[in-house]
Amino acid sequence: MRSTIAKILICIKIIDSDGELKYQLPIFYNRPKKSRNMARVADETRFEAQRHRILKAAATCFNQKGFSGTSLKDVSRHLGLTDAALYYYVKNKEELVHQCYLRAAELGREAMDRGKEEGRNGFEKAYLYIAYHVEIMVGDRGPVAIMSEIPSLKRSHRNEILEVSRRHSLGFEEILEEGIADGSIAPCNVRMTGNAIMGSINWIPKWFHGDSKMGREILEQFPEILTAGLRPVKGEK
């Protein structure tokens, strides 16, 4: 059986009256595996927290200056990090953009999953998805990168982002189709409607720059504005 105890070495130095080292006494003590696991989890948590901090800062830079106009030095300066510290998390600018886009896709998927789980019909699912996604965009988890420069990615990364974006769009179209079927959403072209709504959400970081009062107004009004045209007209069959 593999041991669950880690041996930790401590050396006690014995110094004589003249300040000379006489000998070192090695002492081993046992460190439980649980302590090592807790330390590893703490390290991973700190790594992820810093990684998300970097991705948020990078999103700010890329949204404002674009891929070609942003350097890794811009991002490190924004964070107050050295270039070497930033390179610990990403190899180059292209990888940083790729990670920013993956984070944007992940947050969008999270919002959609919550809406689908909590909504009782197609309209409610659409409304809640929009509300949760807007909340991410204007809340503490923003800014989120605008996926406006996918062609700048290398082919494998470009194809991955295009695929996750396609699945997200199809997921929202399915919600709209569900609402049309259950009568909670008026008949519409789900592809055009989905693109219009999601395009409006995804473009928020371009013009919203963190003002808390405006953020509250966006969160209050955007879900109503973006779903107003989805409601069936009273008396319409």
Secondary structure, 3 states (H helix, E strand, C coil): CCCCEEEEEEEEEEECCCCCEEEEEEEEEEEEHHHHHHHHHHHHHHHHHHHHHHHHHHHHHHHHHHHHHCCHHHHHHHHCCCHHHHHCCCCCHHHHHHHHHHHHHHHHHHHHHHHHHHCCCHHHHHHHHHHHHHHHHHCCCCCCCCCCCHHHCCHHHHHHHHHHHHHHHHHHHHHHHHHHHHCCCCCCCHHHHHHHHHHHHHCHHHHCCCCHHHHHHHHHHHHHHHHHHHCCCCCCC
